[in-house]
Amino acid sequence: MKYRRIALAVSLALVLVSIGLLMVRGLNFGIDFSGGILFQLEFDAPVTVAEIRSSLNKMGFDSSVIQSYSERGALVRLKDDRESDQREILKSLRKTLGVDFKVLRVEMVGPAVGSQLRKSATLATILALLAMLIYITFRFKFMFAVGAVIALMHDVIVTLGIFSLTFQEVSMPFIAGMLTLVGYSINDTIVIFDRVRENFKHLKDWEIVDILDNSINQVLSRTINTSLTTLFPVLTLFLWGGKAISDFSMALLVGIIVGTYSSIYVAGAVVVEWYLRSPGGSRKLQRR
């Protein structure tokens, strides 16, 4: 906690830069949000998802979403903002893939659907934050709940900023990764806050800064071990998991690093600053 104000300043700078990137550069929305074309194809010979993806990449469709439902059947969604002719797309796919196929279904995924998905994803995140705010207020204290929610908002905004900076695609797997990140980050924060509550017995000897310092140090090895054992498999998924789960794994990868930092230097620091600036901040923290 000695460096809490420096950490808060760094966090604030990261949040402001992330918001600036989102306003200027925006996000690279995938098919789920921006719209595109869906093809249901039945091939004359067995093909793999990797073969279909490789053929589409050669055609310039790097953001395709492919789902195999049988040995010869696949659903292919393309983010097509170039107003390409559908017949030309299918002709080129036959040529690059080297296998003929029947087109069972063609659908256009319009931007209206993408707009509704964006609203639903935003609402899901807000409801999750509100639910956590209520629970932590009931379980601990309101200042703890505010610190935890500010840390979560910090994690989400910084992660979005990194996705904007790298222009990594934002799709439904990314939303799943963000919600997983929220749960992971709050778990780490709750562990620290629970140890703070256990250390209330030392209130006669410790100030609020000492309570947070000792509580964090007592669970620090657990935090580091948990973060590393989660980070390694997620890093493996990101490096070798392929395009299909890269959005999900990158959201988790960034979230684990940022979330571990924020549970200490954002959530804990906010609680200390709130307490010191409250009317009763000069007195010891009392049990609820």
Secondary structure, DSSP 8 states (H G I E B T S, - for coil): -TTHHHHHHHHHHHHHHHHHHHHHT--EE-HHHH-EEEEEEEESS---HHHHHHHHHHTT-TT-EEEE-SSSEEEEEE---S---HHHHHHHHHHHH---EEEEEEEEE-HHHHHHHHHHHHHHHHHHHHHHHHHHHHHS-HHHHHHHHHHHHHHHHHHHHHHHHHT-EE-HHHHHHHHHHHHHHHHHHHHHHHHHHHGGGGTTT--HHHHHHHHHHHHHHHHHHHHHHHHHHHHHHHHHS-GGGHHHHHHHHHHHHHHHHHHHHTHHHHHHHHHHHSTTTTS-----
